[in-house]
Amino acid sequence: MPMDFPDLTSLVHAATVHKFRALREDESEAEYRTALADHVAPRDFIESEEIRNGVGWDQWTDSQKLAMLRRRGINM
């Protein structure tokens, strides 16, 4: 089931579920989102991309899909 991570509250909840660190005082939401996505990727690549994009896989744009494939090492 696709999951959305639209805001900082949803990111903090996901971080708790995945036993990730707290948001640093000097860290932006975008930086935290990327760090959390990188942390989750080895366990659940699709969820990590949903965190990275802020929306579930069913709402990804073509550019988000292409970026995901490139991160996975698939060149298109």
Biopython code that builds the backbone (N, CA, C, O; Angstrom):
import numpy as np
from Bio.PDB.StructureBuilder import StructureBuilder

atoms = [
    (1, "MET", "N", (0.842, -1.173, 0.000)),
    (1, "MET", "CA", (0.000, 0.000, 0.000)),
    (1, "MET", "C", (0.893, 1.245, 0.000)),
    (1, "MET", "O", (1.807, 1.346, 0.818)),
    (2, "PRO", "N", (0.641, 2.182, -0.900)),
    (2, "PRO", "CA", (1.453, 3.397, -0.958)),
    (2, "PRO", "C", (1.283, 4.243, 0.297)),
    (2, "PRO", "O", (0.209, 4.283, 0.898)),
    (3, "MET", "N", (2.370, 4.922, 0.684)),
    (3, "MET", "CA", (2.335, 5.803, 1.854)),
    (3, "MET", "C", (2.850, 7.176, 1.450)),
    (3, "MET", "O", (3.792, 7.298, 0.667)),
    (4, "ASP", "N", (2.212, 8.214, 2.002)),
    (4, "ASP", "CA", (2.644, 9.586, 1.786)),
    (4, "ASP", "C", (3.397, 10.075, 3.019)),
    (4, "ASP", "O", (3.079, 9.696, 4.146)),
    (5, "PHE", "N", (4.378, 10.903, 2.795)),
    (5, "PHE", "CA", (5.163, 11.526, 3.862)),
    (5, "PHE", "C", (5.247, 13.017, 3.555)),
    (5, "PHE", "O", (6.312, 13.525, 3.205)),
    (6, "PRO", "N", (4.112, 13.720, 3.689)),
    (6, "PRO", "CA", (4.028, 15.089, 3.186)),
    (6, "PRO", "C", (4.669, 16.170, 4.054)),
    (6, "PRO", "O", (4.918, 17.279, 3.581)),
    (7, "ASP", "N", (4.936, 15.850, 5.323)),
    (7, "ASP", "CA", (5.399, 16.908, 6.208)),
    (7, "ASP", "C", (6.379, 16.363, 7.245)),
    (7, "ASP", "O", (6.651, 15.164, 7.306)),
    (8, "LEU", "N", (6.895, 17.275, 8.051)),
    (8, "LEU", "CA", (7.881, 16.911, 9.048)),
    (8, "LEU", "C", (7.312, 15.953, 10.095)),
    (8, "LEU", "O", (8.021, 15.065, 10.569)),
    (9, "THR", "N", (6.057, 16.124, 10.455)),
    (9, "THR", "CA", (5.429, 15.226, 11.433)),
    (9, "THR", "C", (5.458, 13.785, 10.943)),
    (9, "THR", "O", (5.774, 12.873, 11.708)),
    (10, "SER", "N", (5.131, 13.579, 9.681)),
    (10, "SER", "CA", (5.141, 12.218, 9.125)),
    (10, "SER", "C", (6.560, 11.665, 9.052)),
    (10, "SER", "O", (6.764, 10.463, 9.218)),
    (11, "LEU", "N", (7.537, 12.527, 8.805)),
    (11, "LEU", "CA", (8.930, 12.087, 8.764)),
    (11, "LEU", "C", (9.412, 11.666, 10.149)),
    (11, "LEU", "O", (10.089, 10.647, 10.293)),
    (12, "VAL", "N", (9.065, 12.446, 11.159)),
    (12, "VAL", "CA", (9.461, 12.120, 12.531)),
    (12, "VAL", "C", (8.830, 10.796, 12.956)),
    (12, "VAL", "O", (9.479, 9.989, 13.622)),
    (13, "HIS", "N", (7.586, 10.569, 12.582)),
    (13, "HIS", "CA", (6.938, 9.288, 12.905)),
    (13, "HIS", "C", (7.658, 8.133, 12.203)),
    (13, "HIS", "O", (7.925, 7.104, 12.823)),
    (14, "ALA", "N", (7.970, 8.296, 10.927)),
    (14, "ALA", "CA", (8.691, 7.250, 10.190)),
    (14, "ALA", "C", (10.069, 7.012, 10.799)),
    (14, "ALA", "O", (10.530, 5.873, 10.876)),
    (15, "ALA", "N", (10.720, 8.081, 11.229)),
    (15, "ALA", "CA", (12.042, 7.947, 11.856)),
    (15, "ALA", "C", (11.952, 7.116, 13.129)),
    (15, "ALA", "O", (12.835, 6.303, 13.402)),
    (16, "THR", "N", (10.902, 7.312, 13.903)),
    (16, "THR", "CA", (10.703, 6.530, 15.118)),
    (16, "THR", "C", (10.498, 5.054, 14.780)),
    (16, "THR", "O", (11.092, 4.178, 15.409)),
    (17, "VAL", "N", (9.667, 4.790, 13.796)),
    (17, "VAL", "CA", (9.394, 3.410, 13.373)),
    (17, "VAL", "C", (10.680, 2.724, 12.908)),
    (17, "VAL", "O", (10.892, 1.544, 13.186)),
    (18, "HIS", "N", (11.529, 3.461, 12.206)),
    (18, "HIS", "CA", (12.750, 2.895, 11.641)),
    (18, "HIS", "C", (13.977, 3.076, 12.545)),
    (18, "HIS", "O", (15.109, 2.815, 12.137)),
    (19, "LYS", "N", (13.725, 3.529, 13.784)),
    (19, "LYS", "CA", (14.807, 3.715, 14.759)),
    (19, "LYS", "C", (15.918, 4.612, 14.213)),
    (19, "LYS", "O", (17.106, 4.306, 14.316)),
    (20, "PHE", "N", (15.486, 5.726, 13.630)),
    (20, "PHE", "CA", (16.413, 6.717, 13.089)),
    (20, "PHE", "C", (16.549, 7.857, 14.092)),
    (20, "PHE", "O", (15.720, 8.016, 14.987)),
    (21, "ARG", "N", (17.576, 8.621, 13.931)),
    (21, "ARG", "CA", (17.868, 9.711, 14.862)),
    (21, "ARG", "C", (16.828, 10.837, 14.776)),
    (21, "ARG", "O", (16.016, 10.896, 13.852)),
    (22, "ALA", "N", (16.887, 11.717, 15.765)),
    (22, "ALA", "CA", (16.012, 12.884, 15.792)),
    (22, "ALA", "C", (16.526, 13.948, 14.820)),
    (22, "ALA", "O", (17.687, 13.934, 14.413)),
    (23, "LEU", "N", (15.647, 14.850, 14.469)),
    (23, "LEU", "CA", (16.005, 15.979, 13.622)),
    (23, "LEU", "C", (17.026, 16.849, 14.348)),
    (23, "LEU", "O", (16.849, 17.190, 15.517)),
    (24, "ARG", "N", (18.077, 17.198, 13.649)),
    (24, "ARG", "CA", (19.094, 18.074, 14.230)),
    (24, "ARG", "C", (18.611, 19.520, 14.185)),
    (24, "ARG", "O", (17.834, 19.904, 13.312)),
    (25, "GLU", "N", (19.079, 20.303, 15.129)),
    (25, "GLU", "CA", (18.637, 21.688, 15.243)),
    (25, "GLU", "C", (18.906, 22.510, 13.985)),
    (25, "GLU", "O", (18.098, 23.360, 13.610)),
    (26, "ASP", "N", (20.025, 22.261, 13.344)),
    (26, "ASP", "CA", (20.415, 23.048, 12.171)),
    (26, "ASP", "C", (20.073, 22.361, 10.841)),
    (26, "ASP", "O", (20.581, 22.759, 9.792)),
    (27, "GLU", "N", (19.225, 21.342, 10.880)),
    (27, "GLU", "CA", (18.925, 20.532, 9.702)),
    (27, "GLU", "C", (17.579, 20.939, 9.099)),
    (27, "GLU", "O", (16.597, 21.111, 9.820)),
    (28, "SER", "N", (17.541, 21.089, 7.791)),
    (28, "SER", "CA", (16.279, 21.412, 7.118)),
    (28, "SER", "C", (15.437, 20.143, 6.954)),
    (28, "SER", "O", (15.930, 19.024, 7.098)),
    (29, "GLU", "N", (14.174, 20.350, 6.654)),
    (29, "GLU", "CA", (13.303, 19.199, 6.402)),
    (29, "GLU", "C", (13.802, 18.392, 5.207)),
    (29, "GLU", "O", (13.766, 17.162, 5.228)),
    (30, "ALA", "N", (14.264, 19.077, 4.173)),
    (30, "ALA", "CA", (14.765, 18.386, 2.979)),
    (30, "ALA", "C", (15.991, 17.538, 3.300)),
    (30, "ALA", "O", (16.113, 16.413, 2.814)),
    (31, "GLU", "N", (16.893, 18.065, 4.111)),
    (31, "GLU", "CA", (18.090, 17.304, 4.505)),
    (31, "GLU", "C", (17.706, 16.088, 5.346)),
    (31, "GLU", "O", (18.245, 14.997, 5.158)),
    (32, "TYR", "N", (16.766, 16.287, 6.278)),
    (32, "TYR", "CA", (16.313, 15.189, 7.127)),
    (32, "TYR", "C", (15.615, 14.122, 6.293)),
    (32, "TYR", "O", (15.823, 12.926, 6.500)),
    (33, "ARG", "N", (14.792, 14.561, 5.354)),
    (33, "ARG", "CA", (14.063, 13.638, 4.471)),
    (33, "ARG", "C", (15.053, 12.753, 3.703)),
    (33, "ARG", "O", (14.859, 11.541, 3.606)),
    (34, "THR", "N", (16.105, 13.356, 3.163)),
    (34, "THR", "CA", (17.111, 12.607, 2.408)),
    (34, "THR", "C", (17.862, 11.633, 3.309)),
    (34, "THR", "O", (18.082, 10.481, 2.933)),
    (35, "ALA", "N", (18.254, 12.089, 4.492)),
    (35, "ALA", "CA", (18.984, 11.225, 5.421)),
    (35, "ALA", "C", (18.122, 10.047, 5.862)),
    (35, "ALA", "O", (18.607, 8.918, 5.930)),
    (36, "LEU", "N", (16.860, 10.296, 6.159)),
    (36, "LEU", "CA", (15.953, 9.218, 6.557)),
    (36, "LEU", "C", (15.738, 8.246, 5.402)),
    (36, "LEU", "O", (15.755, 7.032, 5.603)),
    (37, "ALA", "N", (15.541, 8.762, 4.210)),
    (37, "ALA", "CA", (15.358, 7.890, 3.039)),
    (37, "ALA", "C", (16.584, 7.010, 2.825)),
    (37, "ALA", "O", (16.452, 5.824, 2.525)),
    (38, "ASP", "N", (17.771, 7.581, 2.975)),
    (38, "ASP", "CA", (19.003, 6.795, 2.837)),
    (38, "ASP", "C", (19.095, 5.709, 3.910)),
    (38, "ASP", "O", (19.579, 4.609, 3.647)),
    (39, "HIS", "N", (18.632, 6.022, 5.111)),
    (39, "HIS", "CA", (18.649, 5.060, 6.214)),
    (39, "HIS", "C", (17.684, 3.890, 5.951)),
    (39, "HIS", "O", (17.997, 2.739, 6.256)),
    (40, "VAL", "N", (16.535, 4.194, 5.395)),
    (40, "VAL", "CA", (15.485, 3.182, 5.168)),
    (40, "VAL", "C", (15.770, 2.328, 3.929)),
    (40, "VAL", "O", (15.331, 1.181, 3.858)),
    (41, "ALA", "N", (16.495, 2.873, 2.959)),
    (41, "ALA", "CA", (16.692, 2.212, 1.664)),
    (41, "ALA", "C", (17.168, 0.762, 1.734)),
    (41, "ALA", "O", (16.640, -0.070, 0.996)),
    (42, "PRO", "N", (18.141, 0.414, 2.586)),
    (42, "PRO", "CA", (18.576, -0.991, 2.605)),
    (42, "PRO", "C", (17.483, -1.973, 3.048)),
    (42, "PRO", "O", (17.515, -3.146, 2.675)),
    (43, "ARG", "N", (16.535, -1.503, 3.826)),
    (43, "ARG", "CA", (15.465, -2.371, 4.329)),
    (43, "ARG", "C", (14.231, -2.372, 3.448)),
    (43, "ARG", "O", (13.591, -3.407, 3.259)),
    (44, "ASP", "N", (13.895, -1.187, 2.902)),
    (44, "ASP", "CA", (12.679, -1.067, 2.090)),
    (44, "ASP", "C", (12.886, 0.059, 1.081)),
    (44, "ASP", "O", (12.607, 1.223, 1.370)),
    (45, "PHE", "N", (13.371, -0.295, -0.084)),
    (45, "PHE", "CA", (13.734, 0.707, -1.079)),
    (45, "PHE", "C", (12.537, 1.537, -1.525)),
    (45, "PHE", "O", (12.658, 2.751, -1.692)),
    (46, "ILE", "N", (11.387, 0.904, -1.718)),
    (46, "ILE", "CA", (10.202, 1.639, -2.171)),
    (46, "ILE", "C", (9.753, 2.632, -1.109)),
    (46, "ILE", "O", (9.453, 3.780, -1.437)),
    (47, "GLU", "N", (9.699, 2.225, 0.150)),
    (47, "GLU", "CA", (9.325, 3.168, 1.207)),
    (47, "GLU", "C", (10.334, 4.310, 1.293)),
    (47, "GLU", "O", (9.956, 5.458, 1.529)),
    (48, "SER", "N", (11.600, 4.004, 1.105)),
    (48, "SER", "CA", (12.603, 5.072, 1.141)),
    (48, "SER", "C", (12.348, 6.091, 0.037)),
    (48, "SER", "O", (12.534, 7.290, 0.244)),
    (49, "GLU", "N", (11.930, 5.626, -1.116)),
    (49, "GLU", "CA", (11.620, 6.545, -2.213)),
    (49, "GLU", "C", (10.343, 7.332, -1.923)),
    (49, "GLU", "O", (10.237, 8.496, -2.310)),
    (50, "GLU", "N", (9.386, 6.719, -1.256)),
    (50, "GLU", "CA", (8.183, 7.448, -0.852)),
    (50, "GLU", "C", (8.547, 8.551, 0.147)),
    (50, "GLU", "O", (8.007, 9.655, 0.082)),
    (51, "ILE", "N", (9.456, 8.249, 1.062)),
    (51, "ILE", "CA", (9.935, 9.260, 2.007)),
    (51, "ILE", "C", (10.646, 10.364, 1.237)),
    (51, "ILE", "O", (10.385, 11.546, 1.463)),
    (52, "ARG", "N", (11.520, 9.998, 0.351)),
    (52, "ARG", "CA", (12.300, 10.959, -0.432)),
    (52, "ARG", "C", (11.387, 11.881, -1.259)),
    (52, "ARG", "O", (11.625, 13.086, -1.343)),
    (53, "ASN", "N", (10.343, 11.302, -1.866)),
    (53, "ASN", "CA", (9.451, 12.059, -2.743)),
    (53, "ASN", "C", (8.291, 12.718, -2.006)),
    (53, "ASN", "O", (7.676, 13.649, -2.525)),
    (54, "GLY", "N", (7.990, 12.246, -0.811)),
    (54, "GLY", "CA", (6.891, 12.820, -0.038)),
    (54, "GLY", "C", (5.527, 12.247, -0.370)),
    (54, "GLY", "O", (4.544, 12.548, 0.308)),
    (55, "VAL", "N", (5.457, 11.427, -1.405)),
    (55, "VAL", "CA", (4.188, 10.825, -1.820)),
    (55, "VAL", "C", (4.374, 9.339, -2.100)),
    (55, "VAL", "O", (5.487, 8.868, -2.332)),
    (56, "GLY", "N", (3.269, 8.618, -2.072)),
    (56, "GLY", "CA", (3.300, 7.187, -2.348)),
    (56, "GLY", "C", (3.687, 6.894, -3.788)),
    (56, "GLY", "O", (3.600, 7.759, -4.660)),
    (57, "TRP", "N", (4.116, 5.655, -4.023)),
    (57, "TRP", "CA", (4.596, 5.255, -5.348)),
    (57, "TRP", "C", (3.553, 5.458, -6.437)),
    (57, "TRP", "O", (3.907, 5.651, -7.600)),
    (58, "ASP", "N", (2.282, 5.417, -6.081)),
    (58, "ASP", "CA", (1.229, 5.574, -7.073)),
    (58, "ASP", "C", (1.068, 7.009, -7.568)),
    (58, "ASP", "O", (0.300, 7.270, -8.494)),
    (59, "GLN", "N", (1.803, 7.947, -6.941)),
    (59, "GLN", "CA", (1.720, 9.358, -7.326)),
    (59, "GLN", "C", (3.049, 9.902, -7.874)),
    (59, "GLN", "O", (3.162, 11.100, -8.136)),
    (60, "TRP", "N", (4.034, 9.047, -8.045)),
    (60, "TRP", "CA", (5.328, 9.515, -8.533)),
    (60, "TRP", "C", (5.203, 10.065, -9.953)),
    (60, "TRP", "O", (4.442, 9.567, -10.782)),
    (61, "THR", "N", (5.983, 11.107, -10.188)),
    (61, "THR", "CA", (6.062, 11.665, -11.535)),
    (61, "THR", "C", (7.066, 10.832, -12.331)),
    (61, "THR", "O", (7.796, 10.013, -11.772)),
    (62, "ASP", "N", (7.087, 11.053, -13.627)),
    (62, "ASP", "CA", (8.058, 10.337, -14.463)),
    (62, "ASP", "C", (9.491, 10.648, -14.033)),
    (62, "ASP", "O", (10.344, 9.760, -14.036)),
    (63, "SER", "N", (9.760, 11.894, -13.668)),
    (63, "SER", "CA", (11.120, 12.244, -13.247)),
    (63, "SER", "C", (11.483, 11.581, -11.919)),
    (63, "SER", "O", (12.636, 11.200, -11.719)),
    (64, "GLN", "N", (10.525, 11.438, -11.014)),
    (64, "GLN", "CA", (10.790, 10.737, -9.756)),
    (64, "GLN", "C", (11.047, 9.251, -10.011)),
    (64, "GLN", "O", (11.909, 8.649, -9.370)),
    (65, "LYS", "N", (10.307, 8.666, -10.935)),
    (65, "LYS", "CA", (10.529, 7.258, -11.289)),
    (65, "LYS", "C", (11.917, 7.058, -11.891)),
    (65, "LYS", "O", (12.614, 6.100, -11.557)),
    (66, "LEU", "N", (12.306, 7.957, -12.768)),
    (66, "LEU", "CA", (13.611, 7.872, -13.395)),
    (66, "LEU", "C", (14.731, 8.040, -12.369)),
    (66, "LEU", "O", (15.728, 7.320, -12.418)),
    (67, "ALA", "N", (14.574, 8.987, -11.440)),
    (67, "ALA", "CA", (15.572, 9.192, -10.387)),
    (67, "ALA", "C", (15.688, 7.950, -9.511)),
    (67, "ALA", "O", (16.791, 7.587, -9.100)),
    (68, "MET", "N", (14.565, 7.293, -9.218)),
    (68, "MET", "CA", (14.571, 6.068, -8.425)),
    (68, "MET", "C", (15.340, 4.973, -9.154)),
    (68, "MET", "O", (16.143, 4.276, -8.534)),
    (69, "LEU", "N", (15.118, 4.810, -10.430)),
    (69, "LEU", "CA", (15.831, 3.799, -11.202)),
    (69, "LEU", "C", (17.328, 4.076, -11.228)),
    (69, "LEU", "O", (18.140, 3.156, -11.136)),
    (70, "ARG", "N", (17.682, 5.333, -11.354)),
    (70, "ARG", "CA", (19.101, 5.688, -11.353)),
    (70, "ARG", "C", (19.753, 5.406, -10.007)),
    (70, "ARG", "O", (20.886, 4.930, -9.951)),
    (71, "ARG", "N", (19.027, 5.704, -8.899)),
    (71, "ARG", "CA", (19.564, 5.403, -7.566)),
    (71, "ARG", "C", (19.748, 3.901, -7.400)),
    (71, "ARG", "O", (20.641, 3.458, -6.678)),
    (72, "ARG", "N", (18.925, 3.135, -8.053)),
    (72, "ARG", "CA", (18.996, 1.675, -7.979)),
    (72, "ARG", "C", (20.068, 1.126, -8.904)),
    (72, "ARG", "O", (20.354, -0.071, -8.882)),
    (73, "GLY", "N", (20.664, 1.992, -9.719)),
    (73, "GLY", "CA", (21.735, 1.566, -10.602)),
    (73, "GLY", "C", (21.265, 1.132, -11.969)),
    (73, "GLY", "O", (22.005, 0.477, -12.703)),
    (74, "ILE", "N", (20.044, 1.487, -12.320)),
    (74, "ILE", "CA", (19.496, 1.121, -13.622)),
    (74, "ILE", "C", (19.515, 2.367, -14.490)),
    (74, "ILE", "O", (18.787, 3.323, -14.222)),
    (75, "ASN", "N", (20.332, 2.365, -15.517)),
    (75, "ASN", "CA", (20.432, 3.528, -16.396)),
    (75, "ASN", "C", (19.439, 3.416, -17.530)),
    (75, "ASN", "O", (19.368, 2.397, -18.216)),
    (76, "MET", "N", (18.684, 4.464, -17.715)),
    (76, "MET", "CA", (17.694, 4.495, -18.797)),
    (76, "MET", "C", (17.871, 5.758, -19.585)),
    (76, "MET", "O", (17.141, 5.993, -20.547)),
]
sb = StructureBuilder()
sb.init_structure("model")
sb.init_model(0)
sb.init_chain("A")
sb.init_seg("    ")
for serial, (resi, resn, name, xyz) in enumerate(atoms, 1):
    if name == "N":
        sb.init_residue(resn, " ", resi, " ")
    sb.init_atom(name, np.array(xyz, "f"), 0.0, 1.0, " ", f" {name:<3s}", serial, name[0])
structure = sb.get_structure()
